[in-house]
Amino acid sequence: MQFDILKSRGARIILAAVLGLLFYFIDPLQLGRSSSMILSVAITMIVLWVTEALSMPVVALIPLFLFPLLKIQPIEEVSKAYANPVIFLFLGGFLLGRAIEKWELHRRIALGIIRMTGSSGDRIILGFILSTSFISLWLSNTATTMMMFPIALSVIQVLKQKERLGGDLGNFSIALMLAIAYASNLGGIGTIIGTPPNVAYVAYIEKEIPSIQIGFMNWMLLCLPLGLLLVLALYVVMVKWLYPNRIRSSQVMDAVIEEEWRALGQMTGSQKRVLWIFGITVLLWMGRVLINQWQSWFTLDDTIIALLGGFMLFVCPVHPSDKATDQQPDQHLLEWSDTEKLAWGILFLFGGGLALAGALEKAGLIAALGSWLAAYATGGFWLVLIITTISLFISEVMSNVAQVIVFAPVVTALATALQMDPLLLGIPMTLAASCAGMLPMGTPPNAIVFASGQLRLRHMLLVGGVMNIVSIILITLFSWFLLPLVLR
């Protein structure tokens, strides 16, 4: 039976509002007026996002006017979420990607990747998954996705130009976009520095319980094999099951790729300048910890580095041989007019997600969930499974770093009360926080690839839902059976 009425955008908006009001007036969780009101807004926004009743960035603007109207938070406080440093990290990354696209450097990189992996759709996706997950071990998942995003888009453009290619290019595009986001998230769990939640949890547990020291190599012994299994499962789920592309390699296609590579010729002066700025930005991302330890004059973080790289693109002049001949030639690698093509909506989307998460945290809803767990928990394997599941699905709508900061004391106290090793609950909670894949606001990489226009929310919900289940099972099994052996 089909519910045709839900095809109407107006009906979906009404459904979201009704569900939100029901949660407020019925108050099934007995939260009280203030907390129930915040939960009501959260339910409304999530339903609007999931049903695509409105554009996702438009829904993300709701806290800006509704929170002040309902006296949940003043607008001065709500608006801080829309100026969060991670949003400017996005902006800097988008500027780098725009310059790479403008000067067609992405096409050169894309053709180079295809030449190495072969022109088979499956091998291209596998190549992106493995390279992205490896880079994510050492860079933040956000920085890794920003690096791979314009390259993946270019690969899609190159293959779409080949009419003789055959196969399903739509499925290929969906799988490749999701591959770089999920591989960045899943690969990053393999090292302590690979994703911010890992750093946040290790910093917390070593401060609160000095007797526990988590070694870098010990973490890798447990989480690197887990990350590898997860990214291989990602490949099977997308390429062999949900979105098979059936793009086969052929001598004709290989010859066409080689011909196009030769046609690119030598790199232009401006391409080299963009590549230099991009390379320096990546090196700073990789070495910022060492740089900060080596000197005390300034402190670098990912956002500062991204904005510095983007700023230099506006400052660095175009190479004399590449200047346009029209009446208003570009004088710099990027001009402000180039920013018209940036995915500005994603910046609002992430800001709205942060505003909503901040309100939920301030209302004590996360702490209340921890108290509820403590009241009914009995310890053992099933508790690890429950903690992993709750952590993963909460991170779909909440900043995973903020979630780990809030949940780390909860699960530590819970483990202590049950006389369990705190790491047995804390590490699966932390790993699960990096595996959210169903919603764009779940992790920054999800938001970045959603901005590509190559996929819809239903694609992310499908693949993300399956990978969430796979992640929950593998994280729980690894944590219960291997964690005591590795971190003894």
C-alpha positions in Angstrom: 0.0 0.0 0.0 1.3 3.4 -0.9 0.7 6.5 1.1 0.3 8.9 -1.8 -0.6 11.8 0.6 3.0 11.9 1.9 4.1 12.7 -1.6 2.8 16.2 -1.0 5.4 18.5 0.5 2.7 20.3 2.6 1.5 17.0 4.1 5.1 16.1 5.1 5.5 19.5 6.8 2.2 19.1 8.7 3.3 15.5 9.7 6.5 16.9 11.2 4.7 19.7 13.1 2.1 17.2 14.4 4.7 14.7 15.6 6.7 17.5 17.3 3.5 18.8 19.1 2.6 15.3 20.2 5.9 14.9 21.9 5.5 18.2 23.6 1.9 17.8 24.9 2.1 14.0 25.7 5.7 14.2 27.1 6.2 10.5 27.1 9.6 10.7 28.7 8.4 12.9 31.5 11.0 15.6 30.8 9.3 18.7 32.0 8.2 21.7 29.9 11.5 23.2 28.9 13.3 19.9 27.9 10.1 18.6 26.2 9.9 21.8 24.1 13.5 21.3 22.9 12.8 17.6 22.1 9.7 18.7 20.2 11.7 21.0 18.0 14.3 18.3 17.5 11.6 15.8 16.4 10.1 18.3 14.0 13.5 19.1 12.4 14.5 15.4 12.1 11.2 14.5 10.4 11.6 17.5 8.0 15.1 16.3 7.2 14.2 12.6 6.8 11.1 13.2 4.6 12.9 16.0 2.6 9.8 18.2 3.1 12.0 21.2 2.9 15.6 21.8 1.7 17.9 20.6 4.5 19.7 24.0 4.9 16.3 25.7 5.2 15.3 23.3 8.0 18.7 24.1 9.7 17.7 27.7 10.0 14.8 26.8 12.4 16.7 27.1 15.6 17.7 30.7 14.7 14.1 32.0 15.0 12.2 29.2 16.9 14.6 28.9 19.9 14.3 32.7 20.7 10.6 32.7 20.1 10.0 29.8 22.5 12.5 31.3 25.0 14.7 28.2 24.7 17.8 30.3 24.0 18.4 33.9 23.0 19.4 34.5 19.4 22.9 35.7 20.5 23.6 32.2 22.0 21.9 30.2 19.1 23.8 32.1 16.4 27.2 31.1 17.9 26.6 27.6 16.6 26.5 29.0 13.1 29.9 30.5 13.6 31.5 27.3 15.0 35.1 26.8 14.0 34.3 23.6 12.1 32.1 25.6 9.8 35.0 27.8 8.8 37.0 24.6 8.4 34.4 23.6 5.8 34.7 27.1 4.2 38.5 26.8 3.8 38.2 23.3 2.4 35.6 24.4 -0.1 37.8 27.2 -1.3 40.7 24.8 -1.9 38.4 22.5 -3.8 37.0 25.4 -5.8 40.5 26.5 -6.9 41.4 22.9 -7.9 38.2 22.7 -9.9 38.6 26.2 -11.5 42.1 25.4 -12.8 41.1 21.9 -13.8 43.8 20.4 -11.6 41.2 17.9 -10.3 40.9 16.5 -13.8 44.6 15.8 -14.0 44.5 14.1 -10.5 41.4 12.1 -11.4 42.9 10.8 -14.7 46.1 9.9 -12.8 44.0 7.8 -10.3 42.1 6.0 -13.0 45.4 5.2 -14.8 46.7 3.5 -11.7 43.6 1.7 -10.6 42.3 0.8 -14.0 39.0 1.9 -15.6 36.8 -0.7 -13.9 34.2 1.0 -11.8 34.7 -1.4 -8.9 38.5 -1.0 -8.9 38.2 2.8 -8.9 35.9 2.7 -5.9 38.1 0.3 -4.1 41.1 2.5 -4.8 39.4 5.5 -3.3 38.2 3.5 -0.2 41.7 2.2 0.6 43.6 5.5 -0.1 41.0 7.6 1.8 41.0 5.3 4.8 44.8 5.2 4.9 45.1 9.0 4.8 42.4 9.3 7.4 44.6 7.4 9.9 46.9 10.5 10.1 44.6 13.4 9.1 41.3 14.4 10.6 38.4 12.7 8.7 37.2 16.2 7.7 40.5 17.2 6.1 40.8 13.8 4.4 37.3 14.2 2.8 38.1 17.7 1.7 41.2 16.4 -0.1 39.5 13.5 -1.9 36.1 15.3 -2.6 37.1 17.4 -5.6 39.2 14.4 -7.0 36.2 12.1 -6.8 33.9 14.6 -8.4 36.4 14.9 -11.3 36.5 11.1 -11.7 32.7 11.1 -12.1 32.9 13.9 -14.7 35.5 12.1 -16.7 33.6 8.9 -16.8 30.3 10.6 -17.6 31.9 12.0 -20.8 32.5 8.4 -22.1 29.4 7.3 -23.8 30.9 3.9 -24.6 31.5 3.1 -21.0 28.3 1.2 -20.3 27.2 0.2 -16.8 25.3 2.3 -14.3 27.0 5.7 -13.9 24.3 6.8 -11.4 25.2 4.0 -9.0 28.9 4.6 -9.5 28.5 8.3 -8.6 26.5 7.5 -5.4 28.9 4.8 -4.3 32.0 6.9 -4.9 30.7 9.9 -3.0 29.6 7.8 0.0 32.9 5.8 -0.2 35.1 8.8 0.5 32.9 10.0 3.4 32.5 6.6 5.1 36.1 5.6 4.5 37.2 8.8 6.1 35.0 8.1 9.1 35.8 4.4 9.4 39.5 4.6 8.6 40.0 7.4 11.1 39.1 5.1 14.1 42.4 3.2 13.5 44.6 5.7 15.3 44.1 8.0 18.3 44.7 11.1 16.1 42.5 9.8 13.2 39.3 11.4 14.3 38.5 14.0 17.0 36.3 11.7 19.3 39.3 9.4 19.8 41.5 12.3 21.0 38.7 13.6 23.2 38.1 10.3 25.0 41.8 9.4 25.5 42.4 12.9 26.9 39.4 12.5 29.3 40.2 9.0 30.6 43.9 9.6 31.1 43.1 12.8 33.1 40.3 11.2 35.2 42.0 7.9 35.8 45.8 8.4 35.7 46.4 4.7 36.2 45.0 4.1 32.6 47.4 5.1 29.9 46.3 4.1 26.3 49.4 3.7 24.1 49.3 4.8 20.5 50.3 1.3 19.3 47.9 -0.5 21.6 45.1 1.5 20.1 46.2 0.6 16.6 46.4 -3.1 17.5 42.7 -3.1 18.4 41.3 -0.5 16.0 43.3 -0.8 12.9 42.1 -4.3 12.0 38.5 -3.2 13.0 38.8 -0.2 10.7 40.1 -2.4 7.8 37.2 -4.8 8.2 34.7 -1.9 8.3 36.0 -0.4 5.0 36.1 -3.7 3.3 32.5 -4.3 4.4 31.7 -0.9 3.0 33.0 -1.9 -0.4 31.0 -5.1 -0.4 27.8 -3.4 0.8 27.9 -0.6 -1.8 29.6 -2.2 -4.9 28.4 -5.8 -4.7 25.0 -5.3 -3.1 23.2 -1.9 -3.0 24.8 0.1 -5.8 26.5 -2.2 -8.4 27.8 -0.2 -11.3 28.9 -2.9 -13.8 31.4 -0.5 -15.4 33.9 -2.9 -17.0 37.5 -2.1 -17.8 38.4 -2.4 -21.5 41.3 -1.7 -23.8 39.3 0.9 -25.6 38.5 2.7 -22.4 42.2 2.5 -21.2 43.3 3.9 -24.5 40.8 6.8 -24.2 42.1 7.6 -20.7 45.7 7.5 -21.9 44.9 9.8 -24.8 43.2 12.3 -22.5 46.1 12.2 -20.1 48.5 13.1 -22.9 46.1 15.8 -24.1 46.5 17.6 -20.8 50.1 18.4 -21.6 52.4 20.0 -19.1 51.0 21.6 -16.0 50.4 25.3 -16.3 52.0 27.8 -14.0 48.7 28.5 -12.2 48.0 24.8 -11.7 51.4 24.5 -10.1 50.7 27.4 -7.8 47.3 25.9 -6.7 49.0 22.5 -6.2 51.7 24.2 -4.0 49.1 25.9 -1.8 47.1 22.7 -1.6 50.2 20.6 -0.7 51.4 23.1 1.9 47.9 23.0 3.5 48.0 19.2 3.7 51.5 19.2 5.1 50.4 21.7 7.8 47.4 19.5 8.6 49.7 16.5 9.0 52.4 18.2 11.0 50.5 20.7 13.1 51.0 18.8 16.3 54.8 18.7 15.8 54.8 22.4 14.8 52.8 23.4 17.9 55.2 21.3 20.2 58.3 22.7 18.5 57.5 26.4 19.1 55.3 28.6 21.3 54.9 31.7 19.1 51.6 30.6 17.6 49.2 27.6 17.7 47.8 25.9 14.6 44.6 23.9 14.3 42.8 22.4 11.3 40.5 25.5 10.9 43.2 28.0 10.9 45.2 26.0 8.4 42.2 25.6 6.0 41.4 29.3 6.2 45.0 30.2 5.6 45.1 28.0 2.5 41.9 29.5 1.2 43.1 33.0 1.9 46.3 32.5 0.0 44.4 31.5 -3.1 42.9 35.0 -3.1 46.3 36.6 -2.6 48.4 34.5 -5.0 48.4 36.0 -8.5 47.6 34.1 -11.6 50.7 33.0 -13.6 51.4 35.5 -16.4 51.0 32.8 -19.1 47.5 31.9 -17.8 45.8 35.3 -17.6 42.5 35.6 -19.5 42.2 38.0 -22.4 38.7 39.4 -21.7 38.1 42.9 -20.4 38.3 41.8 -16.7 41.0 39.1 -16.5 41.4 37.2 -13.2 44.3 38.6 -11.3 44.4 35.9 -8.6 44.0 32.2 -8.4 40.6 32.8 -6.8 38.3 35.8 -7.2 35.3 36.4 -5.0 33.0 35.8 -7.9 34.2 32.2 -7.9 32.6 31.6 -4.5 29.1 31.7 -6.1 29.5 28.0 -6.7 30.4 27.1 -3.1 28.0 24.8 -1.2 26.9 27.6 1.2 23.8 25.6 2.3 26.0 22.9 3.9 27.5 25.6 6.2 24.0 26.4 7.4 23.1 22.8 7.7 26.0 22.0 10.0 25.3 25.2 12.0 21.7 24.1 12.6 22.9 20.6 13.7 25.3 22.1 16.2 22.6 24.5 17.5 20.2 21.6 18.0 22.8 19.4 19.7 23.8 22.2 22.0 20.2 22.7 23.1 19.7 19.0 23.7 22.9 18.9 25.8 22.0 22.0 27.8 18.5 20.6 28.5 20.1 17.6 30.1 18.6 15.1 27.7 21.9 13.3 27.2 22.6 13.1 30.9 19.1 11.8 31.5 19.7 9.0 29.0 22.8 8.1 30.9 20.9 8.0 34.2 18.3 5.8 32.6 21.0 3.4 31.4 22.5 3.2 34.9 19.1 2.4 36.4 18.5 -0.6 34.1 22.0 -1.8 33.2 23.1 -5.2 34.3 26.6 -5.3 32.7 28.0 -7.8 30.4 28.0 -8.2 26.6 24.6 -6.8 26.1 25.5 -3.6 27.9 28.4 -3.1 25.5 26.0 -3.7 22.6 23.5 -1.2 24.0 26.1 1.5 24.6 27.5 1.1 21.1 24.1 1.3 19.5 22.9 4.3 21.4 26.2 6.2 20.8 26.1 5.5 17.1 22.5 6.7 16.6 22.9 9.7 18.8 25.9 10.8 16.8 23.6 11.0 13.7 22.0 14.2 15.2 24.7 15.4 17.5 28.4 16.5 17.1 30.4 13.4 17.8 33.0 15.3 19.7 30.4 16.9 22.0 28.8 13.6 22.4 32.0 11.9 23.6 32.7 14.8 26.0 29.2 14.4 27.5 29.0 10.6 27.4 32.5 9.8 28.7 31.7 10.7 32.3 28.4 8.8 32.1 29.8 5.5 30.8 32.9 5.7 33.1 30.6 6.2 36.2 28.4 3.4 34.9 31.3 1.0 34.4 32.7 1.9 37.9 29.3 1.2 39.5 29.1 -2.2 37.8 32.7 -3.0 38.6 33.6 -3.2 34.9 36.8 -1.9 33.1 35.9 1.7 32.1 37.5 1.1 28.7 35.1 -1.7 28.0 32.3 0.8 27.7 34.3 3.9 26.8 36.1 2.7 23.7 33.1 1.2 21.9 31.1 4.4 22.8 33.9 6.5 21.2 34.4 4.3 18.1 30.7 4.2 17.4 30.5 8.0 17.6 32.6 8.2 14.4 30.5 5.7 12.4 27.3 7.6 11.9 26.3 7.4 8.2 22.6 7.9 7.8 22.3 11.7 8.0 24.5 14.6 6.5 24.9 16.2 9.8 26.1 13.0 11.5 29.8 13.8 10.7 31.5 16.5 8.7 32.5 14.1 5.8 28.8 13.2 5.4 27.9 16.8 5.0 30.7 17.5 2.5 29.7 14.7 0.1 26.0 15.5 0.5 26.8 18.9 -1.0 28.0 17.3 -4.2 24.5 16.9 -5.6 25.3 13.3 -6.7 23.2 11.6 -4.1 19.9 12.0 -2.2 19.1 11.6 1.4 17.5 8.2 0.7 20.9 6.9 -0.6 22.6 7.9 2.6 19.9 6.5 4.7 20.1 3.1 3.0 23.9 2.6 2.9 24.3 4.4 6.3 21.6 2.2 7.9 23.3 -1.0 6.7 26.8 0.2 7.7 25.4 1.3 11.1 24.3 -2.3 11.8 27.6 -3.7 10.5 29.5 -1.2 12.7 27.5 -2.0 15.8 28.1 -5.7 15.4 31.9 -5.5 14.7 32.6 -2.8 17.3 30.8 -4.8 20.0 32.5 -8.1 19.1 36.0 -6.5 18.9 35.5 -4.6 22.2 34.2 -7.5 24.1 36.6 -10.2 22.9 39.8 -8.4 21.9 39.9 -5.2 23.9 40.8 -7.0 27.2 43.6 -8.8 25.5 45.1 -5.8 23.7 44.8 -3.2 26.5 45.4 -5.5 29.4 
